[in-house]
Amino acid sequence: MPDSYDFIKSVLDVSTDSIVVIEASGEVVFANTHWNEFGRANGFLSTYDWGGANYLAVCDVAAESGDADAARAAEGIRKVSRAEQDCYYLEYPCHSSVGQRWFMMKVSQFVLTDTQYLVITHNDITQRKNAEEDVAKLTRLDDLTGIPNRRNFEEALSYQWKRSIRMKTPISLAMIDIDHFKQVNDTYGHSIGDKYLTFLASIFSKVAKRPDDICARYGGEEFVLLFGDTDKAGAVQVIDELTKNVRSLKIPNENASTKPIITLSIGLKTLYPTKNDSSEDFLLSVDNLLYAAKRAGRDTMAASLSSDNHQTADFEIVN
């Protein structure tokens, strides 16, 4: 097998991975064709010569400007150089104006004639990441309605809870139950019941307009609406408008024991959480308020008057 430089270079140049070889100091001693093409496509001039450039210096400059991935890359390269680990891997985004892209960086090292060299490869893993994201979305969405599922909601609540504690902002949660939904299935059949759920889910979702809001199917005919940085007055207004909107649609439920149309029972609570509170207690409080709305005759909202995470006795009924 030929062992000439031209032969080895030709092999590396046909690789679809971006490959660069540097010395321990960071000085580039070799860059394959794909490396140079990728550089030109991402801001480096077509005349830029990587030969003799310092890759570590490029990473350090980017890190100083706030690029966390560049900082991690530089630290990983130095760890391999110091023999603190055999290889270093870094998965990072490199998005462009035409789409989102992801890459896997690998750093390894070898010694030749008493000189240490580091081999750095960047492999495009966008296709794999997109497939993973598609799977992740499916596991976080309700199969029937297509809106976030309970797991997705619980993750959003955990995030908003911590954010509210840190920012000292209110968080509001509404738990919605479709009144007498069993009668829908019994009267019109489960296929119609599924269509009702999907249609109502789309209406509920329109209320969750901001990035900090989420509408999710909590289970069966129960839904939740989480509003970040929203006080009680704002939440009551939004939910009151939602209940009136659903009433005005006059969706048939002719055998319901209250009204012959679809109505909602809702529990609503607003809290300024502290580190002494728990999101589990918050959920339980809202669930208790939902049942208070049902006991009050349904087609109504029970909104807590208290900001105490353990207090649910004080509430008002909003019709």
Helices and strands as residue ranges (DSSP letters): H 5-13, E 18-23, E 28-31, H 33-41, H 55-64, H 68-81, E 88-93, E 102-112, E 115-124, H 126-140, H 150-167, E 171-178, H 181-188, H 190-207, E 214-219, E 222-228, H 232-249, E 264-271, H 279-295, E 300-304, E 315-318
